[in-house]
Amino acid sequence: MDKGNKQAFKFGGKVVSKNRFDELVSSYLDMTITRDELDLLAKLVSSNERAANEFSKARRIHVATCKMFGKEVVKLPRLPIYTMKKRTRKRAAAEWSVVALLMFTTILTFRFAQRAMAMEDDPVDSIEMTPVPDISSFYEFTLENNFVAQGETCSLFRVIPRKRKGD
């Protein structure tokens, strides 16, 4: 591989020379970049790690230099790869449902641990556990019998997926 090819950036079957890449970055930093050039730069940076590193380095140097000369706010065009994808409502609801389920499980486990510690003096058979409330249509929560392991009173808390009509 000759030195010329080492300097080139490859992406999606295309090759962009180092000089062309430097021109794209320069016009990006000068804010004179066209929409087509911005798309090319975005595709190159998103698919080539070396190009992404060089672009990031040039951007950081530009911002630092501007700040050094008194320009506090530096506005550069956003590359399409840097735009955040919006989460859908379904995905957000699913993520928060998982958080709520984990919080509920943590609190319930803590309460059971407190109850087991408070009832250490009672015989194991006399402990009466309250049923776990039915909070999810997707999972079934069960609390198994107490047992003693290594001198400690233990219970098994299980979370089991419910069988659906189609399964």
N, C-alpha and C positions, 0 to 999 in steps of 0.2 A: 504494500500500500504506500503510495507516494505521499509527500507532504501536502499536496493540494487536496487529496481526498480526505486526509486527516482533519483538515480545516473545515471541510464541508459538513453541513448538518443534514441528516437524512430523516425523512418522515413520510409515511404513507406512500412509499414508492417514488417520492420526489427527492431532489437534492437541492439545497440552497447553499450557495457559497458563503464563506465567512465574511467576505466583503458585502454581499447582499444582506446578510443578517445584521452586520454592523450599520448599514444604511437604514434598515428597518427600525432598529433600536434607536438610532440617532433621530430619525424623523418622529418616532414615538415620543422621545424625551423633549423634542422641540415643539411638539404638538402640531406638526404639519403632516401627519400621517393620514393617508386616505383610508376609506372604509375597506377597500380590497386589501391594502397593505396591512391594516389592522387584523383582518381575518387571517391573512397568511401568517403574521407574527403569532397570533393566538394558536393556530394549528401547530405551528412549529414548536412553540414553548410547551404546549400540552402533550406533545408526543415525543419530544427529545429531551432527555434529562440534562444533557450538557448545555443545550440551548436555554433551558429553563434556569439553570444555575448562572449562566452568563447574563441573561436578561435580568434576573433578580439582583445580581451584583451591580450591574450598570444602573439599575433603578435606585438602589440604596445609595450609591455614590452620588447620583444626581440630586437626590433629596437632601443628603448631607451637605453637599456643596451649596445648594440653594439656601439652606438654613444658616450656613456659615456666613453667607453674604447678606443675611438679614431678612430673607423671605421666609416667614414663619409657615405659611400655608402653601403647599405645593400641590396643585391639582393636575393630575395626569389622566388621560383617557383610560377607561376600564377595558381590559381585555375581556372578551366573551367568556374565557375560562374562569375568570375571577368572580363572575356573578354568582350569587348564591341561588340555589334552587329552592323554591318555596316548598315547604312541607304541605302535604294535603291534610285536610281536616281528619280524614280517616287515620292517616299515619300518626298524626299528633295525638289523637284520641287513643290509639293503640299503645303508643309510648307511655302516656300518662296512666293508662290502665295497668300496665306492667309495673310502673312505679307505685301505684296505689296497692296493688296486690303484694308487692314486696314489703311495703310499709305495714300492711295488715298482718302479714306473716311474721314480721319481726316483732311487732307489738304482741301478737298472740303468743309467740314463743317466749317472750320475756315474761308475760303474765303467767304462763304455765311454769316457768322456772321459779318465779317468785312463790307461786302456790306450793310447788314441790319443796322448796326450802322451808316454808312456814309449817308444813305438815310433816317434817322429818320424824317427829316423835310418834306420829300415828302409824299404826300398822298399814301396810300397803293395801290390803283388801278393803279397808274402811274409807279410802279416798274416793269420793264421788265426783266425777268430772262433769261439768256442764257440756251439753252438746255444742259443737261448733256451728255458728249460724250459717245458713245457706246464702252466700254472698255472690256466687258466680254461677252462671249457667254453663260455663265451659269446664269448670273444675269441681271436684268433690273433695272436701276436707274431712279427714277422719283422725280421731285420736285413739290410739291403741291402748291396751291395758298397761298399767304401771308395772315395772319390774325393778329389781335391785341389781345393779352392776357395779362391782368394785366398791360396795358400800354406799352407793348413791342411788336414790330413787330416780328412775327414768321413765319417760313416756315416748311413744313414737307418734309424731305428727306427720301425716301423709297428705300430699296433694296429688290427686289422681285425675287425669282427664276423663270427663264424662263421655260415655258412648252416645253417639248421635243416632238418630233413626236410620240414616243412610249407611251407617258403618256396619 
